[in-house]
């Protein structure tokens, strides 16, 4: 199965890929914010 996937030629819809990548870039930024520490002032590295 892996060899078939590796060596077979597939038609790639580059236009659909471009639309997907360009639309998901704005969504990823919102997802990044939920992992940020709301109490982090950003100066931890400079206090050492």
PyMOL Python script that loads the backbone (N, CA, C, O; Angstrom):
from pymol import cmd

cmd.read_pdbstr("""\
ATOM      1  N   UNK A   1       0.826  -1.189   0.000  1.00  0.00           N
ATOM      2  CA  UNK A   1       0.000   0.000   0.000  1.00  0.00           C
ATOM      3  C   UNK A   1       0.873   1.257   0.000  1.00  0.00           C
ATOM      4  O   UNK A   1       0.625   2.178  -0.778  1.00  0.00           O
ATOM      5  N   UNK A   2       1.883   1.303   0.857  1.00  0.00           N
ATOM      6  CA  UNK A   2       2.739   2.483   0.922  1.00  0.00           C
ATOM      7  C   UNK A   2       3.476   2.695  -0.391  1.00  0.00           C
ATOM      8  O   UNK A   2       3.614   3.830  -0.847  1.00  0.00           O
ATOM      9  N   UNK A   3       3.942   1.631  -0.992  1.00  0.00           N
ATOM     10  CA  UNK A   3       4.649   1.739  -2.265  1.00  0.00           C
ATOM     11  C   UNK A   3       3.717   2.271  -3.350  1.00  0.00           C
ATOM     12  O   UNK A   3       4.124   3.075  -4.189  1.00  0.00           O
ATOM     13  N   UNK A   4       2.476   1.821  -3.329  1.00  0.00           N
ATOM     14  CA  UNK A   4       1.500   2.307  -4.306  1.00  0.00           C
ATOM     15  C   UNK A   4       1.274   3.806  -4.139  1.00  0.00           C
ATOM     16  O   UNK A   4       1.197   4.536  -5.128  1.00  0.00           O
ATOM     17  N   UNK A   5       1.167   4.266  -2.902  1.00  0.00           N
ATOM     18  CA  UNK A   5       0.988   5.689  -2.656  1.00  0.00           C
ATOM     19  C   UNK A   5       2.226   6.488  -3.044  1.00  0.00           C
ATOM     20  O   UNK A   5       2.121   7.599  -3.564  1.00  0.00           O
ATOM     21  N   UNK A   6       3.388   5.921  -2.791  1.00  0.00           N
ATOM     22  CA  UNK A   6       4.633   6.630  -3.067  1.00  0.00           C
ATOM     23  C   UNK A   6       4.879   6.794  -4.558  1.00  0.00           C
ATOM     24  O   UNK A   6       5.292   7.865  -5.002  1.00  0.00           O
ATOM     25  N   UNK A   7       4.631   5.751  -5.333  1.00  0.00           N
ATOM     26  CA  UNK A   7       5.014   5.769  -6.734  1.00  0.00           C
ATOM     27  C   UNK A   7       3.869   6.071  -7.693  1.00  0.00           C
ATOM     28  O   UNK A   7       4.113   6.234  -8.889  1.00  0.00           O
ATOM     29  N   UNK A   8       2.648   6.150  -7.220  1.00  0.00           N
ATOM     30  CA  UNK A   8       1.551   6.466  -8.135  1.00  0.00           C
ATOM     31  C   UNK A   8       1.451   7.977  -8.298  1.00  0.00           C
ATOM     32  O   UNK A   8       1.785   8.739  -7.390  1.00  0.00           O
ATOM     33  N   UNK A   9       0.994   8.386  -9.446  1.00  0.00           N
ATOM     34  CA  UNK A   9       0.850   9.823  -9.685  1.00  0.00           C
ATOM     35  C   UNK A   9      -0.595  10.219  -9.410  1.00  0.00           C
ATOM     36  O   UNK A   9      -1.533   9.600  -9.911  1.00  0.00           O
ATOM     37  N   UNK A  10      -0.748  11.235  -8.625  1.00  0.00           N
ATOM     38  CA  UNK A  10      -2.073  11.731  -8.269  1.00  0.00           C
ATOM     39  C   UNK A  10      -2.237  13.123  -8.843  1.00  0.00           C
ATOM     40  O   UNK A  10      -1.287  13.902  -8.910  1.00  0.00           O
ATOM     41  N   UNK A  11      -3.452  13.420  -9.255  1.00  0.00           N
ATOM     42  CA  UNK A  11      -3.745  14.772  -9.718  1.00  0.00           C
ATOM     43  C   UNK A  11      -3.950  15.655  -8.500  1.00  0.00           C
ATOM     44  O   UNK A  11      -4.818  15.390  -7.668  1.00  0.00           O
ATOM     45  N   UNK A  12      -3.153  16.695  -8.401  1.00  0.00           N
ATOM     46  CA  UNK A  12      -3.242  17.604  -7.270  1.00  0.00           C
ATOM     47  C   UNK A  12      -3.968  18.861  -7.702  1.00  0.00           C
ATOM     48  O   UNK A  12      -3.608  19.477  -8.704  1.00  0.00           O
ATOM     49  N   UNK A  13      -4.975  19.239  -6.963  1.00  0.00           N
ATOM     50  CA  UNK A  13      -5.720  20.461  -7.233  1.00  0.00           C
ATOM     51  C   UNK A  13      -5.036  21.594  -6.468  1.00  0.00           C
ATOM     52  O   UNK A  13      -5.356  21.862  -5.310  1.00  0.00           O
ATOM     53  N   UNK A  14      -4.098  22.246  -7.131  1.00  0.00           N
ATOM     54  CA  UNK A  14      -3.318  23.290  -6.476  1.00  0.00           C
ATOM     55  C   UNK A  14      -4.163  24.511  -6.139  1.00  0.00           C
ATOM     56  O   UNK A  14      -3.876  25.211  -5.168  1.00  0.00           O
ATOM     57  N   UNK A  15      -5.201  24.775  -6.927  1.00  0.00           N
ATOM     58  CA  UNK A  15      -6.084  25.898  -6.613  1.00  0.00           C
ATOM     59  C   UNK A  15      -6.831  25.653  -5.302  1.00  0.00           C
ATOM     60  O   UNK A  15      -6.957  26.557  -4.476  1.00  0.00           O
ATOM     61  N   UNK A  16      -7.322  24.430  -5.114  1.00  0.00           N
ATOM     62  CA  UNK A  16      -8.009  24.096  -3.864  1.00  0.00           C
ATOM     63  C   UNK A  16      -7.036  24.135  -2.689  1.00  0.00           C
ATOM     64  O   UNK A  16      -7.395  24.572  -1.596  1.00  0.00           O
ATOM     65  N   UNK A  17      -5.819  23.684  -2.913  1.00  0.00           N
ATOM     66  CA  UNK A  17      -4.803  23.717  -1.867  1.00  0.00           C
ATOM     67  C   UNK A  17      -4.486  25.156  -1.473  1.00  0.00           C
ATOM     68  O   UNK A  17      -4.353  25.459  -0.287  1.00  0.00           O
ATOM     69  N   UNK A  18      -4.367  26.031  -2.445  1.00  0.00           N
ATOM     70  CA  UNK A  18      -4.083  27.441  -2.166  1.00  0.00           C
ATOM     71  C   UNK A  18      -5.223  28.082  -1.377  1.00  0.00           C
ATOM     72  O   UNK A  18      -4.981  28.850  -0.447  1.00  0.00           O
ATOM     73  N   UNK A  19      -6.462  27.767  -1.747  1.00  0.00           N
ATOM     74  CA  UNK A  19      -7.612  28.315  -1.020  1.00  0.00           C
ATOM     75  C   UNK A  19      -7.612  27.825   0.425  1.00  0.00           C
ATOM     76  O   UNK A  19      -7.877  28.596   1.347  1.00  0.00           O
ATOM     77  N   UNK A  20      -7.318  26.559   0.616  1.00  0.00           N
ATOM     78  CA  UNK A  20      -7.309  26.001   1.964  1.00  0.00           C
ATOM     79  C   UNK A  20      -6.206  26.620   2.810  1.00  0.00           C
ATOM     80  O   UNK A  20      -6.430  26.957   3.972  1.00  0.00           O
ATOM     81  N   UNK A  21      -5.025  26.770   2.240  1.00  0.00           N
ATOM     82  CA  UNK A  21      -3.909  27.329   2.997  1.00  0.00           C
ATOM     83  C   UNK A  21      -4.119  28.804   3.303  1.00  0.00           C
ATOM     84  O   UNK A  21      -3.776  29.260   4.393  1.00  0.00           O
ATOM     85  N   UNK A  22      -4.669  29.546   2.372  1.00  0.00           N
ATOM     86  CA  UNK A  22      -4.855  30.973   2.605  1.00  0.00           C
ATOM     87  C   UNK A  22      -5.995  31.232   3.576  1.00  0.00           C
ATOM     88  O   UNK A  22      -5.951  32.219   4.311  1.00  0.00           O
ATOM     89  N   UNK A  23      -7.001  30.393   3.604  1.00  0.00           N
ATOM     90  CA  UNK A  23      -8.109  30.610   4.527  1.00  0.00           C
ATOM     91  C   UNK A  23      -7.766  30.160   5.936  1.00  0.00           C
ATOM     92  O   UNK A  23      -8.303  30.711   6.897  1.00  0.00           O
ATOM     93  N   UNK A  24      -6.897  29.184   6.090  1.00  0.00           N
ATOM     94  CA  UNK A  24      -6.583  28.676   7.422  1.00  0.00           C
ATOM     95  C   UNK A  24      -5.558  29.534   8.143  1.00  0.00           C
ATOM     96  O   UNK A  24      -5.386  29.377   9.352  1.00  0.00           O
ATOM     97  N   UNK A  25      -4.875  30.428   7.455  1.00  0.00           N
ATOM     98  CA  UNK A  25      -3.853  31.228   8.122  1.00  0.00           C
ATOM     99  C   UNK A  25      -4.465  32.181   9.134  1.00  0.00           C
ATOM    100  O   UNK A  25      -3.867  32.415  10.184  1.00  0.00           O
ATOM    101  N   UNK A  26      -5.632  32.738   8.854  1.00  0.00           N
ATOM    102  CA  UNK A  26      -6.260  33.631   9.816  1.00  0.00           C
ATOM    103  C   UNK A  26      -6.861  32.852  10.976  1.00  0.00           C
ATOM    104  O   UNK A  26      -6.920  33.366  12.093  1.00  0.00           O
ATOM    105  N   UNK A  27      -7.309  31.626  10.737  1.00  0.00           N
ATOM    106  CA  UNK A  27      -7.876  30.808  11.797  1.00  0.00           C
ATOM    107  C   UNK A  27      -6.810  30.357  12.781  1.00  0.00           C
ATOM    108  O   UNK A  27      -7.083  30.257  13.977  1.00  0.00           O
ATOM    109  N   UNK A  28      -5.611  30.083  12.308  1.00  0.00           N
ATOM    110  CA  UNK A  28      -4.548  29.596  13.183  1.00  0.00           C
ATOM    111  C   UNK A  28      -4.150  30.635  14.215  1.00  0.00           C
ATOM    112  O   UNK A  28      -3.783  30.277  15.334  1.00  0.00           O
ATOM    113  N   UNK A  29      -4.214  31.904  13.870  1.00  0.00           N
ATOM    114  CA  UNK A  29      -3.835  32.959  14.800  1.00  0.00           C
ATOM    115  C   UNK A  29      -4.767  32.958  16.011  1.00  0.00           C
ATOM    116  O   UNK A  29      -4.317  33.156  17.140  1.00  0.00           O
ATOM    117  N   UNK A  30      -6.048  32.739  15.784  1.00  0.00           N
ATOM    118  CA  UNK A  30      -6.991  32.695  16.894  1.00  0.00           C
ATOM    119  C   UNK A  30      -6.724  31.497  17.788  1.00  0.00           C
ATOM    120  O   UNK A  30      -6.857  31.596  19.007  1.00  0.00           O
ATOM    121  N   UNK A  31      -6.348  30.368  17.202  1.00  0.00           N
ATOM    122  CA  UNK A  31      -6.043  29.179  17.988  1.00  0.00           C
ATOM    123  C   UNK A  31      -4.803  29.381  18.840  1.00  0.00           C
ATOM    124  O   UNK A  31      -4.723  28.839  19.942  1.00  0.00           O
ATOM    125  N   UNK A  32      -3.833  30.149  18.354  1.00  0.00           N
ATOM    126  CA  UNK A  32      -2.614  30.395  19.112  1.00  0.00           C
ATOM    127  C   UNK A  32      -2.908  31.189  20.378  1.00  0.00           C
ATOM    128  O   UNK A  32      -2.249  30.982  21.396  1.00  0.00           O
ATOM    129  N   UNK A  33      -3.866  32.078  20.336  1.00  0.00           N
ATOM    130  CA  UNK A  33      -4.171  32.923  21.486  1.00  0.00           C
ATOM    131  C   UNK A  33      -4.709  32.140  22.670  1.00  0.00           C
ATOM    132  O   UNK A  33      -4.526  32.568  23.810  1.00  0.00           O
ATOM    133  N   UNK A  34      -5.356  31.023  22.446  1.00  0.00           N
ATOM    134  CA  UNK A  34      -5.918  30.293  23.574  1.00  0.00           C
ATOM    135  C   UNK A  34      -4.841  29.611  24.407  1.00  0.00           C
ATOM    136  O   UNK A  34      -5.112  29.207  25.538  1.00  0.00           O
ATOM    137  N   UNK A  35      -3.626  29.471  23.879  1.00  0.00           N
ATOM    138  CA  UNK A  35      -2.533  28.852  24.619  1.00  0.00           C
ATOM    139  C   UNK A  35      -1.646  29.881  25.308  1.00  0.00           C
ATOM    140  O   UNK A  35      -0.744  29.504  26.055  1.00  0.00           O
ATOM    141  N   UNK A  36      -1.873  31.137  25.082  1.00  0.00           N
ATOM    142  CA  UNK A  36      -1.052  32.170  25.698  1.00  0.00           C
ATOM    143  C   UNK A  36      -1.437  32.331  27.162  1.00  0.00           C
ATOM    144  O   UNK A  36      -2.598  32.169  27.536  1.00  0.00           O
ATOM    145  N   UNK A  37      -0.457  32.649  27.971  1.00  0.00           N
ATOM    146  CA  UNK A  37      -0.686  32.878  29.388  1.00  0.00           C
ATOM    147  C   UNK A  37      -1.206  34.302  29.572  1.00  0.00           C
ATOM    148  O   UNK A  37      -0.508  35.253  29.219  1.00  0.00           O
ATOM    149  N   UNK A  38      -2.397  34.472  30.107  1.00  0.00           N
ATOM    150  CA  UNK A  38      -2.933  35.828  30.258  1.00  0.00           C
ATOM    151  C   UNK A  38      -2.157  36.656  31.280  1.00  0.00           C
ATOM    152  O   UNK A  38      -2.266  37.883  31.285  1.00  0.00           O
ATOM    153  N   UNK A  39      -1.379  36.008  32.141  1.00  0.00           N
ATOM    154  CA  UNK A  39      -0.608  36.723  33.157  1.00  0.00           C
ATOM    155  C   UNK A  39       0.847  36.943  32.755  1.00  0.00           C
ATOM    156  O   UNK A  39       1.625  37.503  33.528  1.00  0.00           O
ATOM    157  N   UNK A  40       1.218  36.511  31.561  1.00  0.00           N
ATOM    158  CA  UNK A  40       2.594  36.668  31.086  1.00  0.00           C
ATOM    159  C   UNK A  40       2.792  38.094  30.589  1.00  0.00           C
ATOM    160  O   UNK A  40       2.102  38.544  29.675  1.00  0.00           O
ATOM    161  N   UNK A  41       3.740  38.799  31.198  1.00  0.00           N
ATOM    162  CA  UNK A  41       3.994  40.167  30.771  1.00  0.00           C
ATOM    163  C   UNK A  41       5.063  40.250  29.687  1.00  0.00           C
ATOM    164  O   UNK A  41       5.327  41.333  29.167  1.00  0.00           O
ATOM    165  N   UNK A  42       5.679  39.129  29.342  1.00  0.00           N
ATOM    166  CA  UNK A  42       6.640  39.104  28.253  1.00  0.00           C
ATOM    167  C   UNK A  42       8.055  39.487  28.633  1.00  0.00           C
ATOM    168  O   UNK A  42       8.916  39.587  27.759  1.00  0.00           O
ATOM    169  N   UNK A  43       8.325  39.706  29.921  1.00  0.00           N
ATOM    170  CA  UNK A  43       9.647  40.158  30.341  1.00  0.00           C
ATOM    171  C   UNK A  43      10.448  39.097  31.080  1.00  0.00           C
ATOM    172  O   UNK A  43      11.487  39.421  31.655  1.00  0.00           O
ATOM    173  N   UNK A  44      10.011  37.857  31.088  1.00  0.00           N
ATOM    174  CA  UNK A  44      10.707  36.808  31.836  1.00  0.00           C
ATOM    175  C   UNK A  44      12.158  36.638  31.418  1.00  0.00           C
ATOM    176  O   UNK A  44      13.027  36.475  32.274  1.00  0.00           O
ATOM    177  N   UNK A  45      12.437  36.673  30.136  1.00  0.00           N
ATOM    178  CA  UNK A  45      13.809  36.478  29.670  1.00  0.00           C
ATOM    179  C   UNK A  45      14.718  37.625  30.089  1.00  0.00           C
ATOM    180  O   UNK A  45      15.923  37.426  30.247  1.00  0.00           O
ATOM    181  N   UNK A  46      14.173  38.807  30.271  1.00  0.00           N
ATOM    182  CA  UNK A  46      14.989  39.977  30.577  1.00  0.00           C
ATOM    183  C   UNK A  46      15.238  40.148  32.069  1.00  0.00           C
ATOM    184  O   UNK A  46      16.085  40.950  32.462  1.00  0.00           O
ATOM    185  N   UNK A  47      14.525  39.417  32.897  1.00  0.00           N
ATOM    186  CA  UNK A  47      14.691  39.546  34.343  1.00  0.00           C
ATOM    187  C   UNK A  47      15.869  38.753  34.873  1.00  0.00           C
ATOM    188  O   UNK A  47      16.254  38.932  36.028  1.00  0.00           O
ATOM    189  N   UNK A  48      16.445  37.897  34.076  1.00  0.00           N
ATOM    190  CA  UNK A  48      17.537  37.043  34.555  1.00  0.00           C
ATOM    191  C   UNK A  48      18.820  37.773  34.687  1.00  0.00           C
ATOM    192  O   UNK A  48      19.827  37.183  35.079  1.00  0.00           O
TER     193      UNK A  48
END
""", "prot")
cmd.dss("prot")
cmd.show_as("cartoon", "prot")
cmd.util.cbc("prot")
cmd.orient("prot")
